Amino acid sequence: MDKYAEWLVSKRKDGWKVIDIRPGLRKLIAREKAGNPGFRYSGDGVHPGPEGHHMIAREVLAGLVPEIGLAPEVAEKDHRPTPDTMKKHEKVRNEWLVKTGHARPEIPGYDPEMAKRQFPRTVSVWNGFLREEFTVGGRRAFIVFPDKAVVSGKEQLWIWRPQFFDYKPIADLELVKRGYAAVFISMEDLYGSPKAMEVMDQFYRYLVDERKFSGKPVLFGLSRGGLYALNWAEKNPLCVAGVYVDAPVCDFKSWPADRGKGKGSPDDWNKCLRAYGFNEQQALSYKGNPVDNMRGMAKAGIPLLFISRTEDDVVPIEENTDVFAKRYAKLGGPVKVIRRPGGHHPHGFDNPAHIVDFVLSVTGQPVPLRVACLGDSNTFGAGVAGANKDVLRWSHLLGQELRKKFKRKEIEVLNCGVNGRTLLAKGDLPYIKTGEYRNALNSHAQIAIIALGTNDAKPQNRKFLSEFKQNYAAIIAELRENMPGIQIYCAIPLPSWQSSSQIDKETVETKIIPLVKQVARDNKCETIDFFSPFQNKPELFPDGVHPNADGQVIMADIAFRELLKKQPLIQ
């Protein structure tokens, strides 16, 4: 953000009019904190509260003063709205809403008949897919349609986000590509209250009765969206296929009320009280939060997927996810919790496989078999070149052979190879520090092939070989922690014909390979022998270390034959 701000300010020399509010904001925040240590500019670490908005307005005004010819002292005034000003503002706003035919039950002048009317539909595009926008009960709603439904002639399967639809929609987009519709209806500032449940009920009936959608959607609840998703699932347990929640609020006493370890949000807490029609005492004694109210879901056996962060200081995991999951499991409800390091943001995974597979499974669709290939340049495909490099790599060829053999389209072989990388954590280029390693850990694969060790034979890395087994075992353990039940294959490295000053065959054969085999035995992993079939084929290694296209074909066939020995896993 600092770099972006610096760039924006630099554009002043090109005639851009730029107001930099940050220096003034920092001073105002520091001044407030000096007099009030409990002051919070932002309740959730991202969004400014009422005081923060006042500060922003003040700094924007200061930047505008010279532009609009006002006296500099104008920006120095406090300009805080008085109670009378706020009452006048609310009165004028409500009059305008009545005049324009609003549909908000909480605002005076609510017209139930107006709320029932369906307003004209508009069509737009969302990430390349048709989006139909309309109103239901006076509230903005939309449906993103797939190009082709999951199963032709049957009810449309769908996912439902009741909050934050466009925030990190990676899994949503992948599911739309697979034939699911993605839907949303605006329920701003209702915090999972009974009013929100009424809106959701009406929207559900509209989609199921009039649009002929499936009677069992999968609910997505991010952050405060957890209140909506879990409350509605408990109210309608026979109308839900499953629920995925991410860093979810499961108890409004934790957030936004700030009655626990989290930061809370006074502004949201006041809105929450209004949404429920509670005073604070009534709210704090309320027993209708998700953590207190889950028996219907558990009895119906609704599968739940939680993804939460261990250092979340906005919606603490121990007050929300952990309490809910423990009670739900005790009631016999199926629940899976994925615990990730970090704070409240960001939500989800860069690789949405965990979420996609959950939705596929709870809606009765086939879950892809994924094979993650972790490795160095020989997995990346450095020995093949040209426009067709991707399809010549052994990992791609392995996927083709598996799909052909088992006549399954849902087999994905992921190439997570990176040039020059070592297995050793102290090597010159450790694989564990790459993004591809993180992708492998988040791939939700059922099979992993680890093809590392060749670059550990380089002279600068040999001095760390005493740590090879420990480092290898750590990778295996992390794969198993992220993907319980995964079948792991340790690949015996390819031979090399480079000199001893590079990657020599003797070091690979006498030092690296015995270590790989020992690791496989110690950690109960299978092996794939890439060494023996290539011992007498130096012609397949033009540079002495990387197999060419013909070599990649042989590697794919070797891996394929080893995986066939575990046919039940593949089938």
BAMIFI-372067 format. One record per atom (N, C-alpha, C): residue in one letter; x, z, y. Coordinates in steps of 0.2 Angstrom, whole numbers, plus 5000, padded with zeros to 4 digits. Layout:
AXZY
...
This chain:
M500450004994
M500050005000
M500450005006
D501050045006
D501550045012
D501749975013
K501949935008
K502249865009
K501749825011
Y501049825009
Y500549785011
Y500449805019
A500449865021
A500349885028
A500849855032
E501449865030
E502049835033
E501949765035
W501749725029
W501649655030
W501149635035
L500549675035
L500049665040
L500249675047
V500649725048
V500849745055
V501349685057
S501749665052
S502249605054
S501849545057
K501249535055
K500949475057
K500649475064
R500849535068
R500649535075
R501049485079
K501649475076
K502049425080
K501749355079
D501349345074
D501049275074
D500349275077
G500249325081
G499549325085
G499049365082
W499149395076
W498549435072
W498449495076
K497849515076
K497649575079
K497549635074
V498049675074
V498049725068
V498049795071
I497649835068
I497549905070
I497849945064
D498349985065
D498650025059
D498450095060
I497950115056
I497650185057
I498050235053
R498550215049
R498850265045
R499250315048
P499750295053
P500150355056
P499650405060
G499150385063
G498650435066
G498350475061
L498150445056
L497750475050
L498250535047
R498850515046
R499250565043
R499350625048
K499450615054
K499450665059
K498850715059
L498250675059
L497650715059
L497550755053
I497750725047
I497650765041
I498150825041
A498750815043
A499250865043
A499050925048
R498750905053
R498450955058
R497950995055
E497450965052
E496850995049
E497151045043
K497551025039
K497851065034
K498251125036
A498551115042
A498951175045
A498451225047
G497851205049
G497351265051
G496951285046
N496851235040
N496351245035
N496651225028
P497051265025
P497451245019
P496951215013
G496251225014
G495851205009
G495551135011
F495751105017
F495451045019
F495650985014
R495150945013
R495150885009
R494950825012
Y495450775013
Y495250715016
Y494850675012
S495050675005
S494650635000
S494550684994
G493950684992
G493750734986
G493950704980
D493950644979
D494250614972
D494850584972
G495250584978
G495950564978
G495950484981
V495350454982
V495350384984
V494850374990
H494250404989
H493750394994
H493650444999
P493750435006
P493750485011
P493050515011
G492950575012
G492350615013
G492150605021
P491550645023
P491350635030
P491850645035
E492250695034
E492850715039
E493350655039
G493450625033
G493950575033
G493650515036
H493050495035
H492750445039
H492750455047
H492650515049
H492750525056
H493450515058
M493950535054
M494650515056
M494750445057
I494550405052
I494650335052
I494250305058
A493650325060
A493350295065
A493750315072
R494050375072
R494350395078
R495050345079
E495350335073
E495950295074
E495750215075
V495250195072
V495050125074
V494850115081
L494550165084
L494350165091
L494950165095
A495450205093
A496050205097
A496350135097
G496350105092
G496650035091
G496249985095
L495549995096
L495149955100
L495149965107
V495350025110
V495350035117
V495649985121
P496249965120
P496549915124
P496249845123
E495949835118
E495649765116
E494949755121
I494649815121
I493949805125
I493949835132
G494549855134
G494649875141
G494349945142
L494349995137
L494150065139
L494750105141
A494550155144
A495050205147
A495350235140
P496050245140
P496350275134
P496050345132
E495850385137
E495650455135
E494950455131
V494650395131
V494050385127
V494250395119
A494750375117
A494950385110
A495150455109
E495350495114
E495550565113
E494950615112
K494350595114
K493750635113
K493550645106
D493250695105
D493050715098
D492550665095
H492050645099
H491450605097
H491150625090
R491050685089
R490750705083
R489950705084
P489650685079
P488850675080
P488550745080
T488150765085
T487850825085
T487250825080
P486950885078
P486350885074
P485850845076
D485750845083
D485150805086
D485250735085
T485950715086
T486050645085
T485950625078
M486150665073
M486050645066
M485250645064
K484850685067
K484150685066
K483850625069
K484150605075
K483850545078
K484050485074
H484650485071
H484950425067
H484450425061
E484350475057
E483950475051
E483250455053
K482950475059
K482250455060
K482250375061
V482750355065
V482750275066
V482850235060
R483250265056
R483450235049
R482750225045
N482450285044
N481850285040
N481250245043
E481250235050
E480750195053
E480850125051
W481550105051
W481750035050
W481550025042
L481750065038
L481650055031
L480850045029
V480450085033
V479750085032
V479550015034
K479749995040
K479549925042
K479749865038
T480349875035
T480549825030
T480349825023
G479949875022
G479649885015
G480049905010
H480349965011
H480849995006
H480550015000
A480950034995
A480650054989
A481050114986
R481150164991
R481550224989
R481050284989
P480950314983
P480450364983
P480650424987
E481350434988
E481550494992
E481450485000
I481350425002
I481250415009
I480550415011
P480350445017
P479650445019
P479350365020
G478750355018
G478450295019
G478550245013
Y478750285007
Y478850245001
Y478150214999
D478150144997
D477550114995
D477650094988
P477250124983
P477350114976
P477150034975
E476650014978
E476549944977
E477049894978
M477449904984
M477949864986
M478549874981
A478649934978
A479149944973
A479049904967
K478449884965
K478249844959
K478349774960
R478449754966
R478449674967
R479149654964
Q479149594961
Q479749564959
Q479949514965
F480549524968
F480749474973
F481049414970
P481149364974
P481449294972
P482049304969
R482249274963
R482849274960
R483349224963
T483949244963
T484549204965
T485049204960
V485349144960
V485849134954
V486549124957
S487049154954
S487749154957
S488149154950
V488849154952
V489349154946
V489749214946
W489849244940
W490249304939
W490749284934
N491449274936
N491949264932
N491849204927
G491449154930
G491349094927
G490749094923
F490349144923
F489649154919
F489149154924
L488549134922
L487949134926
L487749204927
R487549224933
R487349284935
R486649274939
E486149304936
E485449304939
E485349374943
E485149364949
E485049424953
E484349434955
F484049494955
F483349504956
F483249574958
T482649594959
T482449664960
T481949694955
V482049754953
V481549784948
V481449854951
G480749864952
G480649924956
G480949934963
G481049874966
G481349874972
G482049884972
R482349894967
R483149904966
R483449834964
R484049824967
R484449764965
R484649774958
A484649714955
A484849714948
A485149644946
F485549644941
F485749574939
F485849574932
I485849514929
I486049504922
I486649444922
V487149454919
V487649404917
V487549384910
F487449314910
F487249284903
F487849254900
P487949254894
P488449224890
P488249154890
D488749104888
D488649034887
D488249024881
K488349074876
K488049064870
K487949134867
A487249154865
A487149214862
A487549234856
V487549294854
V487949314848
V487649284842
V487049284841
V486749254835
V486149214837
S486149144836
S485649104839
S484949124836
G484449124840
G483749134837
G483549214837
K484049254838
K483849324838
K483849354845
E483749424845
E483649454852
E484349454855
Q484349454861
Q485049454865
Q485349524865
L485949524862
L486349584863
L486549594870
W486649664872
W486849674879
W487249744880
I487649744885
I487949804887
I487649824894
W487649884895
W487349914901
W487749964905
R487949944911
R488349984915
R487850004921
P487750074921
P487250094926
P487650114933
Q488350104933
Q488650124939
Q489350084939
F489650064944
F490250034945
F490349974941
F489949924941
F489949864937
F490549824938
D490749814944
D491349774945
D492049804945
Y492049874943
Y492649904942
Y493049894935
K493549864935
K493949844929
K493449824923
P493149764924
P492649744919
P492949704914
I493549724912
I493949684907
I493549674900
A493349734898
A492949734891
A492349704892
D491949714898
D491349674899
D491449604899
L491949574902
L492049504902
L492149474895
E492549514891
E492749494884
E492149494880
L491649544881
L491049544877
L490549484879
V490549474886
V490149414888
V490449354885
K491049344884
K491349284881
K491149284873
R491049344871
R490849344864
R490049344862
G489649334868
G488949324867
G488549374869
Y488749424872
Y488349484875
Y488149474882
A487549494884
A487449494891
A487649564894
A487849554900
A488049624904
A487549634910
V487249694910
V486749704915
V486849764919
F486549764925
F486649824930
F486049824934
I485849884936
I485349904941
I485649954946
S485549944952
S485749994957
S485450064957
M485750114956
M485450184956
M485950224961
E486150204966
E486650234970
E486350304972
D486850354971
D486750424973
D486150464970
L486050444963
L485550474959
L485850524954
Y486450514952
Y486850554948
Y486550574942
G486250524938
G485950544932
G485350584932
S485050594938
S484450634939
S483850604935
P483250644935
P482650614932
P482350554936
K482550554942
K482350494946
K482750434943
A483350444942
A483750384939
A483550364932
M483350414928
M483050404921
M482450364922
E481950374927
E481350334928
E481550254929
V482050254934
V482350184935
V482550144929
M482950184925
M483250154919
M482750134914
D482250184913
D481650164909
D481350104911
Q481150094917
Q480850034919
Q481249974918
F481849974920
F482349924919
F482349904911
Y482449954907
Y482449944900
Y481849904897
R481249924899
R480649894897
R480549824899
Y480849814905
Y480749744908
Y481249704904
L481849724902
L482349684898
L482049664891
V481749724888
V481549714881
V480949684881
D480449694885
D479749664884
D479749594887
E480049594893
E479949524896
E480449474895
R481049504895
R481649454894
R481849454886
K481549494882
K481649484875
K482349504873
F482649554876
F483349584874
F483249624869
S483749634865
S483849684860
S483549754862
G483249794858
G483049854859
G483549914859
K484149894857
K484749944857
K485349914860
P485349924867
P486049904870
P486549964869
V487149944871
V487749984871
V487850004879
L487850074880
L487850094887
L488650114889
F488850094895
F489450104897
F489450154903
G489850204903
G489750254908
G490450274911
L490650244916
L491350264919
L491250324925
S491650374924
S491650424929
S490950454930
R490650454936
R489950484936
R489450444932
G489650384930
G489150344926
G489050374919
G489450424917
G489350464911
G488750504912
L488550524918
L487850564918
L487250524917
Y487350454919
Y486750414918
Y486750394911
A487350374908
A487350344901
A487150394896
L487450454896
L487350504891
L486650534892
N486350544898
N485750574899
N485150524897
W485250464898
W484750414896
W484750404888
A485350404885
A485450404878
A485050464875
E485150524878
E484850584875
E484050574876
K483850554881
K483150544882
K482850494878
N483250444876
N482950384872
N483450364866
P483550414862
P484050404856
P483850354852
L483250334851
L483150274846
L483150204850
C483350204856
C483450144860
C484150124862
V484650154858
V485350154860
V485750134854
A486150084854
A486650074848
A487250114849
G487450124854
G488150164855
G488250184863
V488750224864
V488850244871
V489650244872
Y489950204876
Y490650214878
Y490650244885
V491050294886
V491150334892
V491850334893
D492050334900
D492750334902
D492850384907
A493250434906
A493350494911
A492650514913
P492250524909
P491550534911
P491350604914
V490950604919
V490650674921
V490150694916
C490250744913
C489750774908
C489350834910
D489550854916
D489250914919
D489350914927
F488850914930
F488850904938
F489150974941
K489151024937
K489451084939
K490251084940
S490551034936
S491251024936
S491350974942
W491050914942
W491050874947
W490350844949
P490150844955
P490450854961
P490450924964
A490150974960
A490051044962
A490651084964
D491251064960
D491851104961
D491751174959
R491451184953
R491451254950
R491851264944
G492451224944
G492851224939
G493551214941
K493951174938
K494651164939
K494751094944
G494251054944
G494250994947
G494250994955
K494350944958
K494350944966
K493650944969
G493150914965
G492450914968
G492450874974
S491750864976
S491650824982
S491050854986
P491150884991
P490550914995
P490050864997
D490250804999
D489750755001
D489350734995
D489650724989
D489250704983
D488850764981
W489050824981
W488750874979
W488050884983
N488050874989
N487450874993
N486950824991
K487250764990
K486850704988
K486550724981
C486950754977
C486750764970
C486150814970
L486150864974
L485650914975
L485050884977
R485050834982
R484450804985
R484150764979
A484550724975
A484350684970
A483950724965
Y484150784963
Y483850824958
Y483250864961
G483250874968
G482750914971
G482950994970
F483551004970
F483751074968
F484051104975
N484051174975
N484451214979
N485051224975
E485651254978
E486251264974
E486151314968
Q485751364969
Q485651414964
Q485251384958
Q484751344959
Q484451304954
Q484851254950
A485351224954
A485751174951
A486251204946
L486551264948
L487051294944
L486751334938
S486151344938
S485751374932
S485451314928
Y485551254930
Y485151194926
Y485551184919
K485051174914
K485351164908
K485151094905
G485151044910
G485050974908
G485550934908
N486150954909
N486750914909
N486950894902
P487350834902
P487450814895
P487850864891
V488250904894
V488550954889
V488151004886
D487451014889
D486951054887
D486451024883
N486450954883
N485850914881
N486050854876
M486150864870
M486350814866
M486050804859
R485650854857
R485350854850
R485050794848
G484650764853
G484350704851
G484750644849
M485350634852
M485850584851
M486150604844
A486350664843
A486650684837
A486250674831
K485650694832
K485150684826
K485050614824
A485050564829
A484950494828
A485650464826
G486150504826
G486850474824
G487150424829
I487050424835
I487250374840
I488050384840
P488350334839
P489150334840
P489350334847
L489850374848
L490050384855
L490850374855
L491050334860
L491750324861
L491950354868
F492450404868
F492650434875
F493350414876
I493550394882
I494250374884
I494350424890
S494750474889
S494850514895
S495650534896
R495750554901
R496450564903
R496650644904
T497250664901
T497350734900
T497550764907
E497750724912
E497950764918
E497350744924
D496750734922
D496250714926
D496050774930
D496250774937
D496050834941
D495450824945
V495150764944
V494450754947
V493850774943
V493950744937
V493450764931
V493850784926
P494050854926
P494450884921
P494250874914
I494650844909
I494450834902
I494150894899
E494450954900
E494251014896
E493551034898
E493351014904
E492651044906
E492150994905
N492350924903
N491850874902
N491950844895
T492450804894
T492450764887
T492550814882
D493050864882
D493150914877
D492550954875
V492250984880
V491651024879
V491050984875
F490950924878
F490450874875
F490650854868
A491250834867
A491450804860
A491450864855
K491650924857
K491650974852
K490950994850
R490450994855
R489751014853
R489450964849
Y489550894851
Y489250844848
Y489450834840
A490150844839
A490350844832
A490150904828
K490050954831
K489751014828
K489051004826
L488650964830
L487950944828
L487950884823
G488550864821
G488550804816
G488550734819
G488650734826
G488650664829
G489350634829
P489350564827
P489950534827
P490250514834
V490850544835
V491150544841
V491950534840
K492250484844
K492950474844
K493150484851
V493750524852
V494050534859
V494750504859
I494850464863
I495550434865
I495750474871
R496350504870
R496650544875
R497250504878
R497250494884
R497750454887
R498150504893
P498750494894
P499050524899
P498850504906
G498950544911
G498750514918
G498150554921
G498050534927
G497450554931
G496850514930
H496350524935
H495650504934
H495650424934
H496150394938
H496150324938
H496850304935
P496850234932
P496250194932
P495950204925
H495350174925
H494950174919
H495050124914
G494850134908
G494950074903
G495650064901
F495750004897
F496449984895
F496549914898
D497149894898
D497349824900
D497149784894
N497149804888
N496949774882
N496249804880
P495749774881
P495049804879
P494849804872
A495349794868
A495149794860
A494749854858
H495049914860
H494649974857
H493949974859
I493749954865
I493049954868
I492649894865
V492949834864
V492649784861
V492449794854
D492949824850
D492849834843
D492249884842
F492249934847
F491749984846
F491049954847
V490949914852
V490349874853
V490149834848
L490649794845
L490549754840
L490249794833
S490649844832
S490449884826
S489749914827
V489549944832
V488949984833
V488349934833
T488449864835
T487949814835
T487949774829
G488349794824
G488249754818
G488649694818
Q489149684822
Q489549614822
Q490149624819
P490449574816
P491149584813
P491649604818
V492049644816
V492649674820
V493249634818
P493649604823
P494249564821
P494749604818
L495149574813
L495749594810
L496249574815
R496649624817
R497249614822
R497849634819
V498349584819
V499049604817
V499449594823
A499849654825
A500249654831
A500949644828
C501349594831
C502049584829
C502449604835
L502849664834
L503249684838
L503949664837
G504349634842
G504949614840
G505349584846
D505949554845
D506449534850
D506349454851
S506849424852
S506849344854
S506649304848
N506749334841
N506549294836
N505849294834
T505449354837
T504749354837
T504449314843
F504749324848
F504549284854
F504549214853
G505049184849
G505149114848
G505649084852
A506249114853
A506749084857
A507049024854
G506949014848
G507348964844
G506948894844
V506248904847
V505848844848
V505748824855
A505648764857
A505548754864
A505048694865
G504948684872
G504448634873
G503748654874
A503348614876
A502648624878
A502248664872
N502448644866
N502148674860
N502448734857
K502848774861
K503248824859
K502748884856
D502248894859
D501748944857
D501448934850
V501348874849
V501048864842
V501548854836
L502148854838
L502748844833
L503048914831
R502848964835
R503049034833
R502749064827
W503149104823
W502949124816
W502349164817
S502249204822
S501649244823
S501049194823
H501049144827
H500449094827
H500349064821
L500849044817
L500749014811
L500549054806
L500749124806
L500449174802
L499649174803
G499449184809
G498749184810
G498349124807
Q498649064808
Q498349004805
Q498249014798
E498749034794
E498749044787
E498249094785
L498249144788
L497749204786
L497049174787
R496849144793
R496149114794
R495949064789
K496449024787
K496348974782
K496249004775
K496649054773
K496549084767
K495849124766
F495749164771
F495149204771
F494549174774
K494549114777
K494049084780
K493649134785
R494049164789
R493849204794
R494049184801
K493649184806
K493849164813
K494149234816
E493849284814
E494049354817
E494649384815
I495249344815
I495849364813
I496349344819
E496649394822
E497049384828
E497749414827
V498249374828
V498949394827
V499249394834
L499449444836
L499649454843
L500449454843
N500749414847
N501449404848
N501649454853
C502049504852
C502249554856
C503049554857
G503349494856
G504049494856
G504349484863
V504949514864
V505249514870
V505949494869
N506249444873
N506949424872
N507449474873
G507949484869
G508549524870
G508449604869
R507849624866
R507649694866
R507949724860
T508149794861
T508449834856
T507849884853
L507949904847
L507549954845
L507850024847
L508450024848
L508750084851
L508550104858
A508350164859
A508150194866
A508650194871
K509350194868
K509850194873
K510250124873
G509950074870
G510150014870
G510149984877
D510449924877
D510549894884
D509849874887
L509449854882
L508749824884
L508249854879
P508049914880
P507549954875
P506849914875
Y506649904869
Y505949874868
Y505449924870
I505549984869
I504950034871
I504850034878
K505250004883
K505150004890
K504849944892
T504549904888
T504249844889
T503449844890
G503149804894
G502449794894
G502149774887
E502549734883
E502349714877
E502249764872
Y502649814872
Y502649874868
Y501949914870
R501849924876
R501249954878
R500649914875
N500649844876
N500149804873
N500049814866
A500549824862
A500549834855
A500149894854
L500349954857
L500050014856
L499350014858
N499149974862
N498449974864
N498049914861
S498349884856
S498049824853
S497449834848
H497349894846
H496849914841
H496949874835
A497649864833
A497749824827
A497749864821
Q497549834815
Q497549864809
Q498149854805
I498549804807
I499249794804
I499749784810
A500349814809
A500849804814
A501549784810
I501849734812
I502449704809
I503049724815
I503549764813
I504049784818
I504649744816
A504849694820
A505449654818
A505949664824
L506249724823
L506749734828
L507449754824
G507949754828
G508649784825
G509149734826
T509049664827
T509549614828
T509949634834
N509649644840
N510049654846
N510449724846
D510249764841
D510649834840
D511349824837
A511449764834
A512049744831
A512549724837
K512349714843
K512849694848
K513349754849
P513949734851
P514449784852
P514349844857
Q513949824862
Q513849884867
Q513249924864
N512949904859
N512349954856
N512549984850
R513149964846
R513249994840
R513450064840
K513650094846
K513850164847
K513250204846
F512650184847
F512050224847
F511750224840
L512050184835
L511650174829
L511550244825
S511850294827
S511650354823
S510950384825
E510650354831
E510050374833
E509450314831
F509750264827
F509250214825
F508650234821
K508750274816
K508250304812
K507750344816
Q507950384820
Q507550434824
Q507150384829
N507450334832
N507050294837
N506550254833
Y506750224827
Y506250184824
Y505650224821
A505750284819
A505250334817
A504750354823
A505050354829
A504650374834
A504150314836
I504350254835
I503950194836
I503350194831
I503550214825
I503050214820
I502550264821
A502750324823
A502350384824
A501850364830
E502150334835
E501650314841
E501150264839
L501350214835
L500850164833
L500350204829
R500450244824
R500050284820
R499550324825
E499850354830
E499450404834
E498950364838
N499150304840
N498650264844
N498150224840
M498350214834
M497950174829
M497950204822
P497550264821
P497550294815
P497350244809
G497750254804
G497650204798
G497950144798
I498350124803
I498650064804
I499150054798
Q499249994795
Q499749974790
Q500349944793
I500949984792
I501549964796
I502049924791
Y502249874793
Y502849834790
Y503449834794
C503949854791
C504649854794
C505049794791
A505149744796
A505449684794
A506249684794
I506449664788
I507249664787
I507449604792
P507949624796
P508149574801
P508449504798
L508349454802
L508649384800
L509449394800
P509849354796
P510549354796
P510749314803
S511349324805
S511649294811
S512349264809
W512449214813
W513149184812
W513549184818
Q513449224822
Q513849234828
Q514449274827
S514949274832
S515549304831
S515449384832
S515949424830
S515949494830
S515849524837
S516049474842
S515949494849
S515249494851
Q514749464847
Q514049454848
Q513649494843
I513249454840
I512849484834
I513149454828
D513549494824
D513849464818
D513449484812
K513449434807
K513149444801
K513349514797
E513949524797
E514149584793
E513849654796
T513849654803
T513549714806
T512749724804
V512449664804
V511749664803
V511649684795
E512049654791
E511949664784
E512149734781
T512749754784
T512949824781
T512749884785
K512549874791
K512349934795
K511549934797
I511349874800
I510649874802
I510149874796
I510249834792
I509749824786
I509649894782
P510249924780
P510149984776
P509750034780
L509850044787
L509450084791
L508750074791
V508550004792
V507849984792
V507550004785
K507849994780
K507550004773
K507450084772
Q507950124775
Q507850194774
Q507250214778
V507250194784
V506650204788
V505950194785
A505950134782
A505350114779
A505150164773
R505650184769
R505550234764
R505350294766
D505650324771
D505550384774
D504850394777
N504650334780
N503950344784
N503450304780
K503550284773
K503050264769
K502750194772
C503250154774
C503050084777
C503250034772
E502849974772
E503049914768
E503649884772
T503949834768
T504449794771
T504349724770
I504549684775
I504549604775
I505249584775
D505549554770
D506249534770
D506349464773
F506549464779
F506749404783
F507449384781
F507849424778
F508549414778
F508749374772
S508549394766
S508749354759
S508549284759
P507949264761
P507849184761
P508249144765
F508549174770
F508949134775
F509749144774
Q509949184769
Q510649194769
Q511049134768
N510849084765
N511249014764
N510948964768
K510548974774
K510248924778
K510548924785
P511148924787
P511348924794
P511148864798
E510948814794
E510748754798
E510148764802
L509748814800
L509148824803
L509248874809
F509848884811
F509948934817
F510448894821
P510248844826
P510648804830
P511148844834
D510948904836
D511448944841
D511749004837
G511549004830
G511849054826
G511449114825
V510849124829
V510449184829
V509749174829
H509549114832
H508849104833
H508549044828
P508049064824
P507849004819
P507448954823
N507548894821
N507148834824
N506448834822
A506148774823
A505448774821
A505348774813
D505848744810
D505748754802
D505848824800
G506248854803
G506448924801
G505748974803
Q505448954808
Q504848994810
Q504348984805
V504248924802
V503748904797
V503948954791
I504548954789
I504748994783
I504649074784
M504749094790
M504649164792
M503849184792
A503449134794
A502749144794
A502549144786
D502749104782
D502649104775
D502849174771
I503449194773
I503649254770
I503149314772
A502949324779
A502549374781
A501849364778
F501649304777
F500949294774
F500949314767
R501449294763
R501449324756
R501549394755
E501849434760
E501849504760
E501149534761
L500849504766
L500149534768
L499649514763
L499749464759
L499249454753
L499249504748
K499849544748
K499849604743
K499349654745
K499149654751
K498649704754
K497949664756
Q497749624751
Q497149584752
Q496549624754
P496449684751
P495849724754
P495849734761
L496449754764
L496449764771
L496249704775
I496449644773
I496349584776
I495649564775
Q495349564769
Q494649544768
Q494149594771
